[in-house]
Amino acid sequence: MNMARLLLVFLIVSLLAASARAERVRTAIPRATLNYLSVQVADVKGFFRGEGLEHETLVIAGTTAIAALVSGDVDYSGAGGSGMRAAVNGAPIKAIMFQTEKVSWYLVTAPEVFKVSELKGKKIAVGTIGDTQDTLITMLIEREGLSARDVTRVAMPGRNTTMTLLALKSGAIHAATLNGDEALLAEREGLHTLAFIGDLFPYPFQGFMATDKKIAEKPGEIKRWLRAMIRALLFIRERPEEAADVAVKRLPLRNMSRPMLVEGIRRFVRALPEGTPGLPSPQGIKNVTELDVKVPLKIREDIPPDRFLNLRLVAEVKEELEGRH
């Protein structure tokens, strides 16, 4: 056997061995949108593969994603809000990272509304009365001199982008929250983006969950998954144009042009923390405990964060990554 054949055999054997060593993991994301482009980037750019993970992405929303996580059908779930509330209610799961340090929502208004103060007497869409959107919108309008009584809240649970845009254009509502890329679509329809709600205060968003069992038994795998995800978020921040190329390949984009995609990614990046993402600030943890857990569950007493958070591994990964620079 000549040298070329020997090298070919060695290469094939090496690839087969690497494939056999790769651990298969599945990540559930709530929606295939720019908010979860990180998972697609980590896959396409080989960050999961570089960590020895054979990765599959599934789109599963809300409580169904939590059930899939608890049953072991998926390894990681991006259903952070519902997941943390499930953990407080006894589900054996914890949030292990947050993609952003701020909410990624923008306040979008009807064609005739050019300033927040002009929302007096107008209708604003929320998911449900008293939810996080409601709370943050109230804080925003109060900052601009209005009171909670100056606006009418319209509950629109389960609304999607198309429904929101139609409601804004028809006059059924006069304001709503949308993500950055969705706000760009709204602007194309003659609507206005008035504010980035994430600028109000730290509020960790887009949490990912894992089971208590996996945290206890496979911390090494979790750290490799976290490294791949954090590398992807850094890539998105530093190279939005290349991230847009991944979005074109992997996401349903509602006829968004590439320049719109790049701008949508930049709007998402505004929600990321400075430095290495993944680990919320102490103030952020306090805010998410209050607004994403206690308020929706109508709990008044203090809740120890370790009932729904386990951020030890992401703290270790952050320290390791920052130590390399």
C-alpha positions as CSV (number, residue, x, y, z in Angstrom):
1,M,0.0,0.0,0.0
2,N,1.5,3.3,-1.1
3,M,1.8,6.4,1.1
4,A,-1.2,8.2,-0.5
5,R,-3.5,5.2,0.4
6,L,-2.1,5.0,3.9
7,L,-2.8,8.6,4.4
8,L,-6.4,8.2,3.1
9,V,-7.0,5.2,5.3
10,F,-5.6,7.2,8.3
11,L,-7.9,10.1,7.5
12,I,-11.0,8.0,7.2
13,V,-10.2,6.1,10.5
14,S,-9.6,9.5,12.2
15,L,-12.9,10.9,11.0
16,L,-14.8,7.8,12.0
17,A,-13.2,7.9,15.4
18,A,-14.1,11.6,15.9
19,S,-17.6,10.9,14.8
20,A,-17.9,8.1,17.3
21,R,-16.6,10.3,20.1
22,A,-19.0,13.1,19.4
23,E,-21.9,13.4,21.8
24,R,-25.3,13.9,20.3
25,V,-27.2,16.8,21.8
26,R,-30.5,18.4,20.8
27,T,-31.5,22.0,21.5
28,A,-35.0,23.3,21.4
29,I,-35.6,26.9,20.5
30,P,-39.0,28.7,20.8
31,R,-38.9,30.2,17.3
32,A,-36.6,30.2,14.3
33,T,-35.8,33.9,14.4
34,L,-32.8,36.2,14.7
35,N,-33.2,36.0,18.5
36,Y,-32.0,32.4,18.3
37,L,-29.5,32.8,15.4
38,S,-26.8,31.9,17.8
39,V,-27.8,28.2,17.7
40,Q,-27.6,28.2,13.9
41,V,-24.3,30.0,13.9
42,A,-22.8,27.6,16.4
43,D,-23.9,24.8,14.1
44,V,-22.9,26.2,10.7
45,K,-19.6,27.7,11.9
46,G,-18.6,24.4,13.5
47,F,-18.5,25.6,17.1
48,F,-20.6,22.7,18.4
49,R,-18.5,20.3,16.3
50,G,-15.3,21.8,17.6
51,E,-16.5,21.0,21.1
52,G,-17.1,17.3,20.2
53,L,-20.9,17.8,19.9
54,E,-23.1,16.4,17.2
55,H,-25.9,19.0,17.3
56,E,-29.5,19.1,16.2
57,T,-31.8,22.1,16.5
58,L,-35.6,21.7,17.0
59,V,-38.3,24.4,17.1
60,I,-40.5,23.7,20.1
61,A,-42.3,26.4,22.1
62,G,-43.4,27.0,25.7
63,T,-44.6,24.2,27.9
64,T,-44.1,21.6,25.2
65,A,-40.4,22.4,25.2
66,I,-40.3,22.0,29.0
67,A,-42.0,18.6,28.8
68,A,-39.5,17.6,26.1
69,L,-36.6,18.7,28.3
70,V,-37.8,16.9,31.4
71,S,-38.5,13.7,29.4
72,G,-35.0,13.8,27.9
73,D,-36.2,14.2,24.3
74,V,-34.1,17.4,24.1
75,D,-31.0,18.3,26.1
76,Y,-31.3,22.1,26.2
77,S,-34.4,24.4,25.9
78,G,-34.6,28.1,25.1
79,A,-38.0,28.3,26.9
80,G,-36.4,30.4,29.7
81,G,-39.4,32.2,31.1
82,S,-41.8,29.3,31.2
83,G,-38.9,27.0,32.3
84,M,-37.9,29.1,35.3
85,R,-41.5,29.3,36.4
86,A,-41.8,25.5,36.0
87,A,-38.7,25.1,38.1
88,V,-40.2,27.2,40.9
89,N,-43.2,25.0,40.7
90,G,-41.1,21.9,41.2
91,A,-39.8,20.8,37.7
92,P,-36.3,19.4,38.0
93,I,-34.7,22.0,35.6
94,K,-32.6,25.2,35.9
95,A,-31.6,28.1,33.7
96,I,-27.9,27.7,32.8
97,M,-27.3,30.8,30.7
98,F,-29.0,33.9,29.3
99,Q,-28.2,35.2,25.8
100,T,-28.8,38.8,26.6
101,E,-28.6,41.2,29.5
102,K,-31.6,43.3,28.2
103,V,-34.9,42.5,26.6
104,S,-34.6,42.6,22.8
105,W,-38.0,44.4,22.3
106,Y,-38.6,47.7,20.5
107,L,-41.8,49.8,20.9
108,V,-43.5,50.1,17.5
109,T,-46.4,52.5,16.9
110,A,-49.1,53.2,14.4
111,P,-48.5,55.6,11.5
112,E,-50.1,58.6,13.3
113,V,-48.0,58.2,16.5
114,F,-44.6,59.8,16.4
115,K,-43.8,60.2,20.1
116,V,-44.4,58.2,23.2
117,S,-46.4,61.2,24.7
118,E,-48.9,60.8,21.8
119,L,-50.0,57.5,23.2
120,K,-52.2,59.2,25.7
121,G,-55.7,57.8,25.3
122,K,-54.4,55.1,22.9
123,K,-54.5,51.3,22.9
124,I,-51.3,49.3,23.5
125,A,-51.0,45.5,22.9
126,V,-49.7,43.3,25.6
127,G,-49.6,39.5,25.9
128,T,-51.8,39.4,29.0
129,I,-52.7,42.2,31.4
130,G,-49.9,42.5,34.1
131,D,-47.3,40.5,32.2
132,T,-43.7,41.5,31.5
133,Q,-44.6,43.4,28.4
134,D,-47.2,45.3,30.3
135,T,-44.8,46.1,33.1
136,L,-42.1,47.4,30.8
137,I,-44.3,49.4,28.6
138,T,-45.8,51.1,31.7
139,M,-42.3,51.9,32.9
140,L,-41.4,53.4,29.5
141,I,-44.5,55.6,29.2
142,E,-44.1,56.8,32.8
143,R,-40.5,57.8,31.9
144,E,-42.0,59.9,29.1
145,G,-44.5,61.7,31.4
146,L,-47.6,59.6,31.0
147,S,-49.3,57.4,33.7
148,A,-50.5,53.9,33.5
149,R,-54.1,55.2,33.4
150,D,-53.4,57.2,30.3
151,V,-53.4,54.2,28.0
152,T,-55.7,51.2,27.4
153,R,-54.1,47.8,27.4
154,V,-55.3,45.2,24.8
155,A,-54.6,41.6,25.7
156,M,-53.3,39.8,22.6
157,P,-51.9,36.4,23.8
158,G,-50.1,34.4,21.2
159,R,-50.0,37.1,18.6
160,N,-47.5,36.9,15.8
161,T,-45.7,39.5,13.7
162,T,-48.3,39.5,10.9
163,M,-51.2,39.9,13.4
164,T,-49.4,42.7,15.2
165,L,-48.7,44.6,12.0
166,L,-52.3,44.3,10.8
167,A,-53.6,45.5,14.1
168,L,-51.3,48.5,14.1
169,K,-52.2,49.4,10.5
170,S,-55.9,49.0,11.0
171,G,-56.1,51.1,14.2
172,A,-57.1,48.2,16.4
173,I,-54.0,49.0,18.5
174,H,-51.6,52.0,18.5
175,A,-48.5,50.4,19.9
176,A,-46.9,47.1,20.5
177,T,-43.5,45.4,21.3
178,L,-41.6,43.7,18.5
179,N,-38.0,42.4,18.1
180,G,-35.5,44.4,16.1
181,D,-35.9,42.5,12.8
182,E,-39.7,42.6,13.2
183,A,-39.5,46.4,13.8
184,L,-37.7,46.8,10.5
185,L,-40.6,45.0,8.7
186,A,-43.0,47.4,10.5
187,E,-41.0,50.4,9.3
188,R,-41.3,49.1,5.8
189,E,-45.1,49.2,6.3
190,G,-45.1,52.8,7.4
191,L,-45.0,52.2,11.1
192,H,-42.6,53.8,13.6
193,T,-40.0,52.5,16.0
194,L,-39.9,54.8,18.9
195,A,-37.7,53.2,21.6
196,F,-35.5,50.3,22.5
197,I,-37.2,48.9,25.6
198,G,-34.0,47.1,26.6
199,D,-32.5,50.5,27.6
200,L,-34.8,50.7,30.6
201,F,-32.7,48.4,32.9
202,P,-30.9,45.1,33.0
203,Y,-33.3,42.2,32.4
204,P,-31.6,38.9,31.3
205,F,-33.5,37.5,28.4
206,Q,-33.6,34.3,26.3
207,G,-32.6,31.9,29.0
208,F,-31.7,28.3,28.2
209,M,-32.6,25.5,30.5
210,A,-31.1,22.0,31.3
211,T,-32.3,19.3,33.7
212,D,-30.9,19.0,37.2
213,K,-29.8,15.4,36.3
214,K,-27.7,16.7,33.3
215,I,-26.2,19.5,35.4
216,A,-25.1,16.9,38.1
217,E,-24.0,14.1,35.7
218,K,-22.7,15.9,32.6
219,P,-21.2,19.2,33.6
220,G,-18.4,18.8,31.0
221,E,-20.9,18.4,28.2
222,I,-22.8,21.5,29.3
223,K,-19.6,23.6,29.4
224,R,-18.8,22.5,25.9
225,W,-22.3,23.4,24.8
226,L,-22.0,26.8,26.6
227,R,-18.6,27.5,25.0
228,A,-20.1,26.9,21.5
229,M,-23.1,29.2,22.2
230,I,-21.0,32.0,23.7
231,R,-18.6,31.8,20.7
232,A,-21.6,32.1,18.5
233,L,-23.0,35.2,20.3
234,L,-19.5,36.8,20.1
235,F,-19.4,36.0,16.3
236,I,-22.8,37.6,15.8
237,R,-21.7,40.8,17.6
238,E,-18.3,41.0,15.8
239,R,-19.3,39.8,12.3
240,P,-23.0,40.7,11.7
241,E,-22.6,40.4,7.9
242,E,-21.4,36.8,8.1
243,A,-24.1,36.0,10.7
244,A,-26.6,37.3,8.1
245,D,-25.3,34.8,5.6
246,V,-26.1,32.0,8.1
247,A,-29.6,33.5,8.7
248,V,-30.2,33.4,4.9
249,K,-29.4,29.7,4.9
250,R,-31.2,28.6,8.0
251,L,-34.2,30.9,8.9
252,P,-37.5,31.8,7.3
253,L,-37.1,35.5,6.8
254,R,-40.3,36.9,5.4
255,N,-38.6,38.5,2.3
256,M,-36.1,40.5,4.3
257,S,-33.3,41.9,2.2
258,R,-29.7,41.2,3.3
259,P,-29.2,44.8,4.5
260,M,-32.3,44.5,6.6
261,L,-31.0,41.3,8.1
262,V,-27.7,42.9,9.0
263,E,-29.5,45.8,10.6
264,G,-31.8,43.4,12.5
265,I,-28.8,41.5,13.8
266,R,-27.3,44.8,15.0
267,R,-30.5,45.7,16.8
268,F,-30.4,42.3,18.5
269,V,-26.8,42.9,19.5
270,R,-27.9,46.0,21.5
271,A,-29.4,43.6,24.0
272,L,-26.1,41.8,24.6
273,P,-23.9,42.7,27.6
274,E,-20.5,44.2,27.2
275,G,-17.7,41.6,27.2
276,T,-18.5,37.9,27.3
277,P,-22.2,37.1,27.2
278,G,-24.0,34.3,29.0
279,L,-23.8,35.3,32.7
280,P,-26.4,37.9,33.9
281,S,-25.4,40.7,36.2
282,P,-26.5,40.6,39.9
283,Q,-29.0,43.4,39.2
284,G,-30.2,41.5,36.2
285,I,-30.8,38.4,38.3
286,K,-32.8,40.5,40.7
287,N,-35.0,41.9,37.9
288,V,-35.6,38.6,36.2
289,T,-36.5,37.0,39.5
290,E,-39.1,39.8,40.1
291,L,-40.5,40.3,36.7
292,D,-40.2,36.9,35.0
293,V,-40.9,34.7,38.0
294,K,-42.6,36.3,41.0
295,V,-45.0,38.7,39.2
296,P,-46.4,36.1,36.7
297,L,-46.7,33.5,39.5
298,K,-48.2,36.1,41.9
299,I,-45.6,35.3,44.6
300,R,-44.9,37.9,47.2
301,E,-42.3,36.3,49.3
302,D,-38.6,36.2,48.4
303,I,-37.5,33.3,46.1
304,P,-33.9,32.1,46.3
305,P,-32.5,32.2,42.8
306,D,-31.1,28.7,43.1
307,R,-34.6,27.4,42.9
308,F,-34.6,28.2,39.1
309,L,-31.0,29.2,38.2
310,N,-27.7,27.3,38.1
311,L,-25.2,29.7,36.6
312,R,-22.0,28.0,38.0
313,L,-21.0,26.4,34.8
314,V,-21.5,29.5,32.6
315,A,-19.5,31.5,35.1
316,E,-16.7,29.0,34.8
317,V,-16.8,29.1,31.0
318,K,-16.9,32.9,31.0
319,E,-13.8,33.0,33.3
320,E,-12.0,30.4,31.0
321,L,-12.8,32.4,27.8
322,E,-11.7,35.7,29.3
323,G,-8.5,34.1,30.6
324,R,-7.4,33.3,27.1
325,H,-7.2,37.0,26.1
